[in-house]
Amino acid sequence: MLRALGRRALSLILSLAVASLVIFVMLQAVPGDPAAFMLGLNAQPETVAALRAELGLEGPLPARYLDWVGGMLTGDFGQSYTYRVPVARLVADRIGVSAPLAAYALALTVLIALPVGLIAAAKRGGPADWGIMGATQLGIAIPNFWFAMLLVFVFAVTLRWVGAGGFPGWDDPLAALGALTLPAIALALPQASILARVLRSALLDVLDQDYIRTARAKGLSRRATVIRHALRNALIPVLTILGLQFSFLLAGAIIIENVFFLPGLGRLIFQGITQRDLIVVQSVTMLLVAAVILVTFLVELAYTLADPRLRR
């Protein structure tokens, strides 16, 4: 168990190191000089050079990379070129929107997918199964930004039940949750559709196993058989998808946050790109990649707990 844990921890560290190098090199290759962009077309070369030095854009790339990585390890992500404040402060302000939104969307995903997947598997081949498969196919096919705009049109513009966008802050938790509800639904629908189909497929594979037939032959009801025996053994592919989905929900909400004008990390990256604030884009991207890798690591640990054969 400890050996398996050590291998996965080493893989985690190597993945983070490679990801940081790729992100740094790719953003350095992006055309455009942030200093020249900030000063405008009429800036003197001497002024641009002075600003580049002030922003830390001078010097050999390996030294700048090591400075950046070393700073991140100590919690210093650098200073935003545009806002002239530490990037860590910007991230701290925005994570309070993105993380609850991702958690909210993930909870909705599980709450929708689990019963839907179970019903589809239990009613295999019946009208309920066909209906669920059709609905989930539609849920996967609909682009979430289009679905987000549809939600705004129906619930904010037509019915006026909620606001069309913005975030009031966490001083009023109910208002904050209300502001996050439509974005969370827009994010959760396609993920719930995927998860429900995966759960149905995994359950059908497990329900064909001999030990399930043995449990049924001993008089266990179909419902109890599914819940006690089949569901646990079908969890590994579901955990895989769930881990990837949380990563997507956290890192992939850029469009949804912009549709609803939410001041989250996705919107911060979008603003950083448009303003050539490369240190913000670089640092936030690295944080999101680190979150994805860490979630993957935790999912692998969950595999180990769910399947004892993986502890060897």
Beta strands, then each sheet from edge to edge (+ up, - down):
end
